[in-house]
C-alpha cells in the first residue's frame, strides 16, 4: 500500500484538486467497500485537505476492517497525542500496539521509541528511563535483527544510553553503567544491519569520550566478524533495490537467512517478506506455519495470524489456520466463536473452502466438548447440519462431489450421537447421488452398520448393492458371503451363495457392448504395406476368415488362429503345415515376411541410426554431444509419460556421410554407459562385434583394477612390444568387468609377454595374461527373427526347458558319461540281434534296443 504524495500549497487550485480526488476516491469505495488501498488513500487526502472531523470518522470506520499504512497510523497517533486534555501514556501505548499489529514497520517503532524518551524526560510524568529502556527492548525484539531497518533502532537506543550515561560521570557507579553500555554495543555489533558502520563509529566515539579504550579491541573484533556477514547480505540488497529483481532478491535473501539456522534472523526474514508483500497469502501461510512448527510459541502464532487476516481477509486457509492457532493458545471460546462467525460469512467462495472450514470448526467443537467432560455433542451436530444445508444451497449438487463431508457427518451421528436413523438417512443420500455404482461406498456403509447398528440393516445394504454396483462387483460378492459366514445361519449362507451365483451368471450372460464398425479401408498391395512400416512402428495387420469359421489374423504373412485362443507363430520350417485362409494345406508363408526392404540412398530411412543401452536420464543434448551431424532424435517413451524413455532412440542424421561416421562411434560413452550404435535394421542391430577364436597377437588380461585406465595398461605392456590397441571390457551399464584385451603388432610380442614369467603389477594388483581365444557366441535366433535350427530341433523334441523343469534322463550314468567309447564298442560288437541300418537313413534311435545280456557283456568288458 502506497501513500499519496502531493505537493503542499495554499492556492485555491490545489484545494480544488484535492476535493476532486476525494470525491473520486469516495465513488471508488462505493463500488468496492472493502478496497484497502482506496481506504488508505482517502485518509491521506482528508488529512492533507484538513477535513479533520470527517477524517476522525473514517479512521474509526476503516480501522475495523482495513490495515492502515504506517503514515496514516503515525498521523493518527500524533493527532491523538495533541488532543486536549492530553491522553494518558497507557492510551497512547494501546494505539501504538494496535498500529504495530497492523504494520510492523520501523517508522512506527521509531516514533514509539521517541515518544518513550519524551515521557522519560518529562518530569511531570511518572515514567522514568526504565520505561524508555523497556520500549527500546521491545523494538529490538520486533525488528532489531532486520537488515534493512534494525540499525535505526539500535542507533536510537545507543544514543539515548550514551546521553544518559553523562548524568553518572561523577557517580561511583559510573563504571558499572559504562559496562552496561559496552554490552549494548556488543549486542548491536552482532546484528548485520545496513547501518553497521554507523554503529561501530558511535562505539569508537563512546570509547574515546568515556575513557573505555580497553574495550575497543573486542568491539572491533566483533565488528569485523559481523561485517563479513553483512557483505554477503549486501549482494541481495542490491537486487532488492532494483524493481525488476526485487522479488527474486527477496527470495534469495530469505533462503540465505533460512540456512543460517538462527530463529531470530529467520523470523526477521519472514517479517521482511510479509512487509514487502503484505497481500501475499502464501507468504503469511509460510510465516504462520514456521512459528507453529519451529518456534512453538502459540501467542506468537496467534499474533501472526491476526495480522495476516487483516491483510488477506478473504483467505480461507489463513482463517482455518487462525482458528486452530487460537485453540492451541487456549484463547477464550468467545474469541474463537467470534472469528468463526466472521469466517463463515466472508471467505466461503468455493464448495471445497466451505467443506474444509466447517470440518475444522466441527472437530474443534468436538475437542472442546471432550475437554469439558460433557457428552452433549449437539453443538457439533448443528455445525455439521448447517454446513450441509448452506453448501448445498450455495453450490447445488456440486457441494460434496466425493461424498467425504457426508461420510464424516454420518460417522459422527453413528459414533457420538448414537443416532443410526440419521446415519442411514445420510448414507442413503450419498448412495442415491451417483455413488451407488461403487462397491467401496456400499462396503463403508455396511461397516458402520455392523459397528454401530445391527446386522439386519447391514444385510439390506448388501442386498441393494448386488443390484446397484457396476464397479468391482466381486468385492460385494466376497464380502456378502464372508458376512453370512461370520454372522448368519447355514440357511442364510446357502441363500446368499445361490443369490450370488445367480447374479454372477446373469451378469456373465449379458451381451457385450459392440464397438461401432469402421468403414473398410481400401485394399493395398503387400509391397506398399511393407514399405509404410516406419522404424519402430506397428506392423500392418489384416484379418481373414478360415474355412472352419474361425477367425484368422495375418501379420505380414504369419497366420495365427484365434478360434480357441492365442497360438504362437510357427517357424518357417513349419509354415508349410499351416492351413491357409482358404482352407488348403499346402500354402506357405511368404519368404522374408519379417524382412524390411533396404532403404534407398538419400532417404530419411537411410540416414536413420538406432542407438541403445542409454541411461534413462539421457537427453537429446547428450546424444548430440557424442555424435556430430544429428538432425532429429526420437526416443521410445514409456506408456503414459513424456518424462522418461526406454533406453533407446532413433537418430536421423543430416546426410549419409554423417550416418556412416556415426556408426564408427559405436560404444562411445554417454553418461557413463557405452552407447550402442547400429543401422536402423532389426536384422543388423548391435550384437557381439569382436572376433572369436584363437588370436595369437592379442592377450587376454584378468584381475584388472576397476579404476585402471587404457593409458596405464598401454604403458605396462609396451615393454614387450608395440601395442596397437587396448580394450577394457565393461558391462552394459558402463561398469568395468575387470578384464581387458591387449592387441600387439606382432605375435612374437604377445608370446614374449606370456613366456616372460614376470609379475605384472597394476595399481597394486597382480594381473594374469593369456593368449586370447574367446569362444564363439551362440545365436539365440536365426535370420529374420525366426528360431534357429537348434531351437527348431528343441521345439520338435518337446519345447524348451525352463528352470529346473528339465527332462528326466533315465539313462545309466556310465552310458551318459562315456557315450563315445560305448558307441565305438557297439559298432565293433558282433550282435546278431541288431538289424542293419535301413537304406532310408533311419536314425539309430529307431533301431531295436539292446537286450539285457548285451548290456551285461558291455559292462563286463568296460
Secondary structure, 3 states (H helix, E strand, C coil): CCCCCCCCCCCHHHHHHHHHHHHHHHHHHHHCCCCHHHHHHHHHHHHHHCCHHHHHHHHHHHCCCCCCCHHHHHHHHHHHHCCCCCCCHHHHHHHHHHHHHHCCCHHHHHHHHHHHHHHHHCCCCCCCHHHHHHHHHHHHHHHCCCCCCHHHHHHHHHHHHHHHHHHHCCCCCHHHHHHHHHHHHHHHHCCCCCCHHHHHHHHHHHHHHCCCHHHHHHHHHHHHHHHHHHHHHHHHHHHHHCHHHHHHHHHHHHHHHHHHCCHHHHHHHHHHHHHHCCCCHHHHHHHHHHHHHHHCCHHHHHHHHHHHHHHCCCCHHHHHHHHHHHHHCCCCHHHHHHHHHHHHHHCCCCHHHHHHHHHHHHHHHHHHHHHHCCCCCHHHHHHHHHHHHHHHHHHHHHHHCCCHHHHHHHHHHHHCCCCHHHHHHHHHHHHHHHHCCEHHHHHHHHHHHHHHCCHHHHHHHHHHHHHHCCECHHHHHHHHHHHHHHHCCHHHHHHHHHHHHHHHHHHHHCCCCCCCCCCCCCCCCHHHHHHCCCCCCCCCEEEEECCCCCEEEEECCEEEECCCCCCCCCCHHHHCCCCCCCCCCCCCCCCCCCCCCCCCCCCCCCCEEEEECCCCCCCHHHHHHHCCCEEEEEEEECCCCCCCEEEEEEEEECCHHHHHHHHCCCCEEECCEEEEEEECCHHHCCCCCCCCEEEEEEEEEECCCCCCCHHHHHHHHHHHCCEEEEEEEECCCCCEEEEEEEEECCHHHHHHHHHHCCCEEECCEEEEEEEEEECCCCCCCCHHHCCCHHHHHHHHCCCCCCCCCCCCCCCCHHHHHCHHHHHHHHHHCCCCCCCCCCCCCCCHHHCCCCCHHHHHHHHHHC
